[in-house]
Amino acid sequence: MSEFAKFPDIDTSWVAASLLPALYLVIRNRIDLIYTSGPPFGAHLLGLALKRLTKRAWIAQYGNPWTANPSISWDSGFLRNQCERIDRAIVRSADSVLVLDDVLAGCIFDLGRAEGVYVHPNGFDPEHFEPTDPPAGMFTITYAGSLYNVHNPQIIYDALSVIERRDPAARADMRVVFAGPAESDPMRAGAPPDVEFTGPLRHSQLVDRLNDSHVLLDFLTAPSDRKFTVSCKLYEYMAARRPILAVTPEGPMAREVRRLNLGKVASCDDPADVADAILGFYHDYKSGALRTPDAPGIDAYSAPNLVREFAEIAERVCASAVVRRSCAMGRAK
């Protein structure tokens, strides 16, 4: 039965229950544009049904791939094929598809959609952040978010052990914080005893933790041949204006950190390389040379700029949909 949880989400009952109310709202309010965002991918099933029933313009936004997601293992080839048929129907029926980066755009191309695909990344709301000067005192590295299969912290624990052997004094002057993982999280096992786990936090508390840090940590523990997008937390890290240590295979995250000069990139399968990066940041901090990211490109990911960009895409999609409907009506005559 676990396989059916992927069709397309763990809970899909809301899709059928939402169809009639959504149809009523679209018709009653003369809504011009339908917008769905997945995951949950059931939202795209609802969008597909509304598109076929109303012929209104529809934008489908993919925050992650569905059938091309490397985090999903498919035991049933039949179910995977059925899901892929629906996935293809979604991307081919939508008037436009929004994706977070070029990796996701490639997944959409592979599903048979080549035109009307826009890269529209995640970002941050500047009103939620008031960047401060880095704090004094113990050198602090913070990771914000959950831990799971492709965010396995063992590489970080191993790197801290390497630092302990190389430079015990520096290691004793470091504070490592994981903000978010629950007390019951099995991936907390194996952490050095001085690593701090805060448990789940409200967003405002999380922002305070970022501001109280010198370096922000993001890691993706996966083979380089697997397709992954840039994590949402990287954009929030940008807003906090703190150097970033990205422990990741080569891919979108590594490219973004280098492009915007956000910090350092270290290999996700080499604890010594991670240790080198951490010690580099540490020595920069102690010497007063720790640099705050300030590339102009960071502001491109602020909410006001992204909203403006989305509005332009939406207007373009709606205008194209009107032209197509007019042509169809002309042919019908």
VEXTI-676681 format. One record per atom (N, C-alpha, C): x, y, z. Coordinates in steps of 0.1 Angstrom, whole numbers, padded with zeros to 4 digits, always signed. Example, Ala and Ser with C-alpha at 12.3 -4.5 7.8 and 13.67 -1.06 7.14 Angstrom:
<nubas>
+0132-0057+0078+0123-0045+0078+0132-0033+0078+0128-0022+0071+0137-0011+0071+0129+0000+0079
</nubas>
This chain:
<nubas>
+0008-0012+0000+0000+0000+0000+0009+0013+0000+0021+0012+0005+0029+0024+0006+0032+0030-0008+0032+0021-0018+0034+0026-0032+0023+0036-0036+0011+0033-0032-0001+0041-0036+0000+0055-0029+0008+0056-0019+0010+0070-0013+0017+0079-0022+0023+0074-0033+0030+0083-0043+0020+0087-0054+0007+0084-0053-0002+0086-0064-0012+0097-0059-0009+0110-0061+0005+0115-0062+0010+0119-0048+0002+0119-0038+0007+0123-0024+0001+0113-0014+0005+0115-0002+0000+0106+0009-0015+0108+0011-0019+0120+0010-0034+0123+0011-0039+0130-0001-0047+0123-0009-0053+0129-0021-0068+0131-0020-0074+0127-0009-0088+0128-0008-0093+0143-0009-0085+0152-0006-0089+0166-0007-0090+0171-0021-0084+0164-0031-0084+0168-0045-0099+0166-0050-0105+0155-0048-0118+0152-0053-0128+0161-0045-0126+0163-0032-0135+0171-0024-0134+0186-0028-0123+0190-0034-0121+0204-0037-0125+0208-0051-0128+0198-0060-0131+0201-0074-0143+0210-0076-0154+0206-0070-0166+0214-0072-0165+0228-0066-0161+0229-0054-0159+0243-0048-0150+0251-0057-0139+0245-0061-0129+0253-0070-0135+0257-0083-0143+0248-0089-0149+0250-0102-0160+0262-0100-0167+0261-0089-0177+0272-0086-0170+0286-0085-0158+0286-0078-0151+0299-0076-0146+0304-0089-0140+0295-0097-0135+0300-0110-0146+0306-0119-0157+0299-0120-0168+0304-0129-0175+0316-0123-0178+0315-0110-0186+0326-0103-0178+0339-0103-0165+0338-0101-0157+0350-0100-0150+0354-0113-0153+0346-0123-0147+0349-0137-0131+0349-0136-0126+0340-0129-0111+0340-0127-0104+0336-0140-0094+0344-0143-0087+0343-0156-0076+0333-0155-0070+0331-0144-0058+0323-0143-0059+0314-0131-0056+0301-0134-0055+0290-0124-0040+0288-0121-0037+0288-0108-0022+0286-0104-0022+0275-0094-0014+0265-0097-0012+0254-0087+0003+0252-0085+0006+0247-0073+0020+0246-0069+0021+0232-0062+0031+0224-0066+0034+0211-0060+0049+0209-0058+0052+0201-0048+0043+0193-0040+0034+0202-0030+0022+0196-0026+0017+0183-0030+0012+0183-0045+0015+0172-0051+0012+0171-0066-0003+0169-0068-0010+0166-0058-0025+0166-0060-0030+0179-0064-0023+0190-0061-0028+0203-0065-0028+0204-0081-0018+0197-0087-0017+0197-0102-0028+0189-0108-0032+0178-0101-0044+0171-0106-0056+0179-0106-0058+0187-0095-0069+0196-0095-0068+0207-0106-0056+0212-0108-0054+0222-0118-0057+0216-0132-0053+0204-0134-0056+0197-0147-0071+0196-0150-0078+0192-0139-0093+0190-0141-0099+0204-0143-0095+0214-0136-0101+0227-0138-0098+0233-0152-0086+0230-0157-0082+0234-0170-0091+0228-0181-0093+0215-0179-0101+0208-0189-0116+0212-0189-0121+0216-0177-0135+0219-0175-0137+0234-0179-0128+0243-0176-0130+0257-0178-0123+0263-0190-0112+0257-0195-0104+0262-0205-0097+0275-0201-0096+0278-0188-0089+0290-0184-0074+0288-0184-0066+0299-0184-0052+0298-0184-0047+0291-0171-0037+0283-0172-0032+0275-0160-0017+0275-0160-0012+0279-0148+0003+0278-0145+0005+0267-0135+0013+0258-0138+0017+0247-0128+0031+0250-0124+0033+0251-0111+0046+0254-0105+0052+0241-0099+0064+0237-0102+0070+0225-0097+0081+0230-0087+0079+0227-0074+0090+0230-0064+0100+0219-0063+0095+0207-0067+0103+0195-0068+0098+0186-0080+0106+0178-0086+0101+0169-0096+0092+0158-0089+0083+0153-0096+0074+0142-0091+0080+0129-0095+0077+0124-0107+0081+0111-0111+0096+0110-0113+0103+0121-0115+0117+0122-0117+0125+0124-0104+0118+0124-0093+0124+0127-0080+0133+0116-0076+0146+0119-0074+0155+0108-0070+0153+0103-0056+0145+0111-0048+0143+0107-0034+0132+0096-0033+0124+0094-0044+0113+0084-0044+0118+0071-0051+0117+0060-0044+0120+0047-0050+0107+0041-0054+0106+0035-0066+0094+0029-0071+0095+0014-0071+0088+0007-0063+0088-0007-0063+0079-0013-0074+0069-0005-0077+0059-0009-0088+0061-0002-0101+0066-0009-0111+0068-0002-0124+0055+0002-0130+0044-0005-0127+0031-0001-0133+0027+0012-0127+0028+0013-0114+0023+0026-0107+0032+0038-0112+0045+0035-0113+0053+0046-0118+0050+0050-0132+0047+0041-0140+0043+0044-0154+0030+0052-0154+0020+0049-0146+0007+0056-0145+0010+0070-0140+0018+0071-0130+0021+0085-0124+0028+0093-0135+0037+0087-0143+0044+0095-0153+0035+0099-0164+0025+0091-0167+0015+0095-0177+0008+0108-0173+0004+0108-0160-0003+0120-0154+0007+0132-0154+0019+0129-0150+0029+0140-0149+0031+0146-0163+0031+0138-0173+0033+0143-0187+0020+0151-0191+0008+0146-0187-0004+0153-0190-0004+0167-0183+0001+0168-0171+0001+0180-0164+0010+0190-0171+0022+0187-0174+0032+0196-0180+0028+0200-0194+0021+0191-0201+0017+0194-0215+0004+0202-0216-0004+0200-0206-0017+0207-0206-0017+0221-0200-0007+0224-0191-0006+0237-0185-0002+0247-0196-0007+0259-0194-0003+0270-0204+0011+0274-0201+0016+0272-0189+0030+0275-0186+0034+0267-0174+0047+0264-0173+0052+0256-0161+0063+0265-0155+0062+0267-0142+0073+0274-0135+0081+0263-0127+0094+0265-0127+0103+0256-0120+0113+0265-0113+0120+0259-0103+0129+0266-0094+0143+0269-0100+0147+0259-0109+0161+0261-0115+0162+0252-0127+0174+0253-0133+0176+0246-0146+0175+0231-0144+0178+0225-0133+0177+0211-0131+0162+0206-0132+0153+0214-0126+0139+0211-0127+0134+0214-0142+0139+0224-0148+0135+0226-0162+0139+0214-0170+0151+0208-0168+0154+0196-0175+0145+0185-0173+0140+0183-0161+0130+0173-0158+0117+0175-0166+0113+0188-0167+0101+0191-0175+0103+0189-0190+0115+0192-0195+0118+0190-0209+0117+0175-0212+0122+0167-0202+0122+0152-0204+0108+0147-0204+0098+0154-0198+0084+0150-0199+0077+0154-0211+0084+0161-0220+0078+0165-0233+0074+0179-0234+0078+0188-0225+0074+0202-0226+0087+0210-0228+0087+0217-0240+0099+0225-0243+0097+0240-0243+0084+0244-0245+0081+0259-0245+0073+0263-0233+0073+0275-0230+0065+0280-0219+0070+0276-0205+0082+0272-0204+0088+0268-0191+0097+0280-0186+0094+0285-0174+0101+0296-0169+0108+0292-0156+0120+0296-0154+0127+0294-0142+0124+0306-0132+0117+0302-0122+0112+0312-0112+0116+0307-0098+0127+0311-0093+0132+0305-0081+0125+0309-0068+0128+0301-0057+0124+0305-0044+0132+0318-0040+0128+0324-0029+0134+0336-0024+0132+0338-0010+0132+0351-0006+0131+0354+0008+0123+0367+0009+0116+0369+0021+0109+0381+0023+0118+0390+0032+0123+0401+0026+0132+0410+0034+0126+0415+0047+0112+0416+0048+0106+0421+0060+0108+0412+0071+0111+0399+0069+0113+0389+0080+0127+0390+0085+0136+0397+0079+0150+0397+0083+0155+0411+0085+0163+0412+0096+0170+0425+0099+0184+0421+0102+0192+0419+0092+0206+0415+0093+0214+0423+0103+0221+0417+0111+0229+0424+0122+0244+0421+0120+0252+0428+0127+0266+0426+0127+0269+0412+0133+0279+0404+0128+0282+0391+0134+0285+0393+0149+0280+0383+0157+0282+0384+0172+0297+0382+0176+0300+0387+0187+0313+0384+0193+0313+0371+0200+0324+0366+0205+0324+0354+0213+0327+0341+0204+0322+0330+0209+0325+0317+0203+0321+0316+0188+0329+0311+0180+0326+0309+0166+0315+0300+0164+0304+0304+0158+0291+0297+0157+0287+0293+0143+0285+0280+0141+0280+0275+0128+0266+0270+0130+0256+0274+0122+0242+0270+0124+0237+0264+0111+0230+0252+0113+0222+0246+0102+0207+0248+0106+0199+0252+0097+0185+0254+0099+0176+0244+0091+0168+0237+0097+0159+0228+0089+0159+0214+0094+0152+0205+0086+0151+0191+0090+0163+0183+0085+0164+0171+0090+0174+0161+0086+0167+0149+0080+0171+0145+0068+0165+0133+0063+0175+0127+0053+0171+0117+0045+0181+0109+0037+0191+0117+0029+0187+0128+0023+0197+0135+0015+0203+0147+0023+0199+0148+0035+0205+0158+0044+0210+0151+0057+0220+0142+0055+0225+0134+0065+0237+0141+0072+0236+0144+0085+0247+0152+0091+0259+0145+0095+0260+0131+0091+0272+0124+0096+0285+0130+0090+0284+0135+0078+0296+0142+0072+0301+0153+0080+0291+0161+0087+0295+0172+0095+0301+0167+0108+0295+0156+0114+0300+0150+0126+0315+0146+0124+0317+0139+0112+0330+0134+0109+0340+0145+0107+0336+0156+0101+0345+0168+0099+0349+0174+0112+0339+0175+0122+0343+0180+0135+0353+0171+0142+0352+0158+0140+0362+0149+0146+0376+0152+0139+0376+0154+0126+0389+0158+0120+0395+0170+0126+0386+0180+0128+0391+0193+0134+0396+0190+0148+0389+0182+0156+0394+0179+0169+0408+0173+0169+0411+0165+0160+0424+0159+0159+0435+0169+0154+0431+0177+0145+0441+0186+0139+0444+0198+0148+0433+0204+0154+0434+0217+0161+0424+0217+0173+0427+0210+0183+0418+0209+0195+0414+0223+0200+0423+0232+0200+0420+0245+0206+0409+0252+0197+0411+0251+0184+0400+0257+0175+0387+0250+0177+0387+0237+0178+0375+0229+0180+0368+0233+0193+0376+0236+0203+0370+0239+0216+0364+0253+0215+0367+0261+0205+0362+0275+0204+0351+0276+0194+0346+0264+0190+0335+0263+0180+0322+0259+0186+0311+0265+0182+0298+0261+0186+0290+0257+0173+0285+0245+0173+0277+0240+0162+0263+0238+0166+0253+0244+0159+0239+0244+0162+0231+0238+0151+0222+0229+0154+0212+0223+0144+0199+0229+0149+0193+0238+0142+0181+0244+0146+0169+0238+0138+0161+0230+0145+0150+0224+0138+0147+0210+0141+0157+0201+0140+0155+0187+0142+0149+0184+0155+0138+0175+0155+0132+0172+0168+0141+0163+0176+0137+0162+0189+0145+0154+0198+0146+0139+0194+0135+0135+0188+0134+0121+0184+0141+0118+0171+0146+0128+0164+0152+0126+0151+0164+0116+0152+0163+0104+0145+0173+0094+0145+0187+0099+0140+0187+0110+0132+0199+0114+0126+0207+0123+0136+0202+0125+0148+0210+0132+0158+0220+0122+0164+0218+0109+0162+0227+0099+0168+0241+0101+0161+0251+0100+0170+0265+0101+0165+0270+0115+0165+0262+0125+0169+0267+0139+0170+0277+0140+0182+0287+0148+0180+0296+0151+0192+0288+0157+0203+0291+0154+0216+0283+0158+0227+0281+0173+0228+0290+0181+0223+0288+0196+0224+0279+0202+0213+0275+0194+0203+0266+0199+0193+0253+0202+0199+0247+0214+0196+0235+0218+0201+0223+0216+0192+0212+0209+0196+0200+0207+0189+0189+0215+0196+0183+0225+0189+0173+0234+0195+0159+0228+0195+0157+0218+0186+0143+0214+0184+0136+0223+0175+0123+0221+0172+0116+0229+0162+0115+0244+0168+0115+0254+0159+0115+0268+0162+0105+0275+0153+0099+0286+0159+0091+0295+0150+0101+0302+0141+0095+0307+0130+0104+0313+0120+0112+0325+0126+0105+0333+0134+0111+0345+0140+0123+0340+0149+0121+0329+0156+0132+0324+0165+0143+0319+0156+0140+0313+0145+0150+0308+0136+0159+0319+0130+0152+0330+0127+0159+0342+0122+0169+0347+0132+0165+0347+0145+0174+0351+0156+0186+0342+0156+0184+0329+0154+0195+0320+0154+0205+0323+0143+0199+0326+0131+0208+0329+0120+0216+0341+0123+0210+0351+0129+0217+0364+0132+0228+0362+0142+0226+0352+0151+0235+0349+0162+0247+0340+0157+0248+0338+0144+0258+0328+0138+0268+0336+0130+0280+0329+0128+0290+0335+0120+0290+0328+0106+0286+0316+0105+0286+0308+0093+0273+0300+0093+0266+0299+0081+0254+0291+0080+0257+0279+0071+0252+0268+0076+0255+0255+0070+0244+0249+0062+0247+0245+0050+0237+0237+0042+0244+0225+0036+0238+0214+0036+0245+0202+0031+0235+0193+0023+0240+0187+0013+0232+0178+0005+0241+0165+0003+0237+0154+0009+0246+0142+0009+0240+0133-0002+0244+0134-0014+0239+0126-0025+0249+0125-0036+0248+0114-0044+0258+0113-0055+0256+0125-0065+0266+0129-0072+0265+0140-0081+0257+0137-0093+0254+0124-0096+0246+0121-0108+0231+0122-0105+0227+0125-0093+0213+0126-0090+0209+0140-0091+0197+0143-0096+0192+0156-0099+0185+0162-0086+0191+0173-0081+0186+0180-0070+0185+0195-0073+0175+0202-0067+0174+0216-0068+0181+0223-0057+0182+0236-0058+0187+0244-0047+0177+0244-0035+0182+0242-0023+0173+0241-0012+0167+0255-0008+0155+0255-0003+0149+0268+0001+0157+0275+0011+0163+0268+0020+0170+0275+0031+0182+0284+0026+0187+0280+0014+0199+0288+0009+0194+0303+0007+0182+0305+0003+0177+0319+0000+0175+0326+0013+0170+0319+0023+0169+0326+0036+0183+0329+0042+0192+0320+0040+0206+0323+0044+0211+0336+0037+0208+0337+0024+0212+0349+0017+0207+0362+0024+0194+0361+0028+0188+0372+0035+0194+0376+0048+0200+0366+0055+0206+0368+0068+0220+0374+0066+0225+0374+0054+0238+0381+0051+0249+0375+0060+0250+0361+0060+0261+0354+0067+0268+0345+0056+0281+0343+0058+0288+0334+0049+0282+0320+0050+0282+0313+0039+0275+0300+0038+0286+0289+0035+0285+0278+0042+0292+0266+0039+0283+0256+0032+0285+0254+0020+0276+0244+0012+0284+0231+0010+0279+0221+0017+0286+0208+0016+0277+0200+0007+0281+0198-0006+0272+0194-0016+0280+0188-0028+0274+0179-0036+0281+0175-0048+0280+0187-0058+0287+0186-0069+0286+0197-0079+0272+0197-0085+0267+0209-0086+0253+0210-0091+0248+0224-0088+0235+0226-0088+0229+0240-0087+0233+0247-0074+0233+0240-0063+0237+0247-0051+0251+0252-0051+0261+0243-0055+0275+0247-0056+0276+0259-0066+0270+0258-0077+0271+0269-0087+0266+0282-0081+0254+0282-0074+0249+0294-0069+0257+0300-0058+0263+0292-0049+0272+0297-0039+0284+0304-0045+0290+0298-0056+0301+0304-0063+0297+0316-0071+0286+0316-0078+0282+0327-0086+0280+0340-0078+0274+0338-0066+0271+0350-0058+0282+0352-0047+0292+0344-0048+0303+0346-0038+0297+0345-0024+0289+0335-0021+0282+0334-0008+0291+0328+0003+0301+0321-0001+0310+0314+0009+0318+0304+0003+0318+0292+0009+0327+0281+0004+0318+0269+0001+0323+0261-0008+0317+0248-0012+0327+0237-0008+0322+0226-0002+0330+0215+0002+0324+0202-0003+0332+0192-0005+0326+0179-0010+0318+0172+0001+0307+0166-0003+0298+0160+0006+0303+0145+0010+0314+0141+0004+0319+0128+0008+0333+0128+0012+0338+0140+0017+0352+0141+0021+0352+0149+0034+0352+0143+0046+0352+0150+0059+0364+0160+0060+0375+0156+0054+0387+0165+0055+0385+0178+0048+0378+0177+0036+0375+0189+0028+0366+0198+0036+0356+0192+0042+0347+0200+0051+0354+0206+0062+0363+0199+0069+0371+0204+0080+0379+0216+0075+0385+0215+0064+0394+0226+0058+0385+0238+0057+0373+0237+0051+0364+0248+0049+0360+0255+0062+0357+0247+0072+0353+0252+0085+0365+0259+0092+0376+0253+0091+0388+0260+0097+0392+0273+0090+0390+0273+0077+0392+0285+0069+0383+0296+0074+0370+0293+0076+0361+0303+0081+0365+0307+0095+0369+0298+0103+0373+0301+0117+0384+0310+0118+0395+0307+0110+0406+0316+0111+0404+0330+0105+0395+0331+0095+0390+0344+0090+0383+0352+0101+0375+0345+0109+0368+0351+0120+0377+0356+0130+0387+0348+0134+0396+0352+0145+0405+0363+0140+0408+0364+0127+0416+0375+0122+0409+0388+0118+0395+0387+0119+0387+0398+0115+0385+0399+0100+0387+0388+0093+0386+0389+0078+0374+0381+0073+0365+0377+0082+0353+0370+0078+0344+0379+0070+0341+0376+0057+0334+0385+0048+0319+0382+0048+0311+0393+0048+0297+0392+0047+0293+0392+0032+0284+0383+0028+0280+0383+0014+0272+0395+0011+0276+0402+0000+0269+0414-0004+0267+0416-0019+0267+0405-0026+0266+0405-0041+0252+0411-0044+0252+0421-0054+0239+0427-0059+0229+0416-0063+0234+0405-0068+0225+0394-0073+0216+0388-0062+0219+0390-0049+0211+0385-0038+0197+0391-0038+0197+0404-0041+0184+0411-0041+0174+0406-0051+0179+0400-0062+0170+0394-0072+0161+0384-0066+0164+0378-0054+0156+0368-0048+0147+0373-0037+0147+0386-0036+0137+0392-0026+0123+0391-0031+0114+0390-0022+0100+0388-0025+0094+0399-0035+0097+0411-0032+0091+0421-0042+0096+0419-0056+0108+0416-0058+0113+0414-0072+0107+0401-0078+0106+0390-0070+0100+0378-0075+0085+0380-0078+0078+0387-0070+0064+0390-0073+0062+0398-0086+0071+0407-0088+0070+0415-0100+0073+0406-0112+0082+0397-0111+0086+0388-0122+0074+0379-0124+0068+0374-0114+0056+0365-0115+0045+0372-0122+0042+0384-0118+0031+0392-0125+0033+0393-0140+0046+0395-0144+0049+0396-0158+0046+0383-0165+0050+0372-0159+0047+0359-0165+0032+0356-0166+0025+0359-0155+0011+0357-0155+0004+0365-0166+0008+0377-0167+0001+0386-0178+0004+0380-0192+0016+0375-0193+0020+0369-0206+0012+0357-0209+0010+0348-0199+0003+0336-0200-0012+0338-0203-0018+0348-0196-0032+0351-0198-0034+0357-0212-0025+0365-0217-0027+0371-0230-0026+0360-0241-0016+0351-0239-0015+0340-0249-0027+0331-0249-0033+0329-0237-0045+0320-0236-0057+0327-0243-0058+0340-0242-0069+0347-0249-0067+0346-0264-0055+0347-0269-0053+0346-0283-0056+0332-0288-0053+0322-0280-0056+0308-0284-0070+0305-0284-0078+0311-0274-0092+0309-0274-0099+0316-0286-0094+0327-0289-0100+0335-0301-0098+0327-0314-0086+0321-0315-0083+0314-0327-0092+0301-0328-0094+0295-0316-0102+0283-0316-0116+0286-0319-0122+0298-0315-0135+0302-0318-0137+0305-0333-0126+0311-0338-0126+0314-0353-0127+0302-0361-0119+0292-0357-0119+0279-0365-0133+0272-0363-0139+0273-0352-0152+0267-0349-0163+0273-0358-0161+0286-0361-0171+0292-0370-0170+0288-0384
</nubas>
